[in-house]
């Protein structure tokens, strides 16, 4: 009997993180971490899960964009789609009408990525393995077939990608044993939100070191004097041997980025993240020259593999920060991982938002097993927020991600969480509105 995709549900899920200023930074002072959350059902009762991370207002727009892609999926043969994930991805991203709204960027591209990720989640569930294992066990030729090389072949050819993957076969079994035994290195942004008091910054920085993290990250860019004070507190707290990264969240122009980063050099920042507009590839290259030896990191808002290609071609970054829900899903992130390997730039993914830690660990672990074959200078971002809402939540032990073993991409949320935080009818929002009205009476 043919199994088909028969139904999908897309939910506007929002968490009121702005109440405690979790997630606050120079550009986003009061975010409500949110997810446009997709459940993709098949005729045999299985479900694939995917989502796009946002920070509140506009999450409904992202929901609508995902829904716009569903006619391209519903009714299709599941086995045929899963057998040709490269063709499925290219068809979804390349739809001649939806593509016009991008092309391959912004809300519409992220929506395609949510659908693609949900189908990968389904494929891994049907195989009974976590996504990282499913991907790493594909042959080099199968992995190359997942990638659309059209716009990146001038930087990474199919043959080059194949050679990188073939080299990654050597020692892979040993790396998998190590991954299962020891996990994957992490760094934490938990201490660094701009809305936190100095006392909370110091306490969380100290706790991070006690928990085994050797790199923490602080948000900067709202106030030069405040940046100097807060970085001094963090450095005094963690000592000289723990790395401190800083993140401006795009708030500066090029000249301001160079000046402001160098003004903090006395605290030995490991990298400056998102120093300027994510679209300004040349600007990043200029900043990198102007702040060396401080590293430059970016990527969480890079639209697609083309932007990453240019950042790498122009030697504009030292650290590549892909995001699990910003680009066109797993397929495009595999291309980005291979681009990074070609240019010798370490991948340290962005994972600050709801569910991003859960998803992106699969991509880093695939990178370690099948592509880069190293953990040197690699870490996945970790933030201690909202993991309890997922059925396969991240676990951190001694500053490292514990390797997940449950089937899928770890994207599934608990039904109770959906009911409580769906916007605007969930209890978390109706209760808040009632309390807000009482305060104004």
Buried (B, 14 or more C-beta within 10 A) or exposed (E): EEBBBBEBEBBBBBBBBBEEBBBBBBBBBEBBBBBBBBBBBBBEEBBBBBBBBBBBEEBBEBBBBBBBBBEBBBEBEBEEBBEBBBEBBBBBBBBEEBBEBBBBBBBBBBBBBBBBBBBBBBBBBBBEBBBBBBBBBBEBEEBBBBBBBEEBBEBBEEEBBBEBBEBBEEEBEEBBEBBEEBBBBBBBBBBBBBBBEEEEBBBBBBBBBEBBBBBBBBBBBBEBEEBBEBBBBBBEBBEEEBBBBBBBBBBBBBEBBBBBBBEBEEBEBBBBBBBBBBEBBEBBBBBBEBBEEBBBBBBBBBBBBBBBBBBBBBBBBBBBBBBBBBBBBBBBBBBBBBBBBBBEBBBBBBBBBBBBBBBBBBBBBBBBBBBBBEBEBBBBBBBBBBBEBBBBBBEBEEBBBBBBEBBBBBBBBEEEBBBBBBBEEBEBBEEBEEEEEEEEE
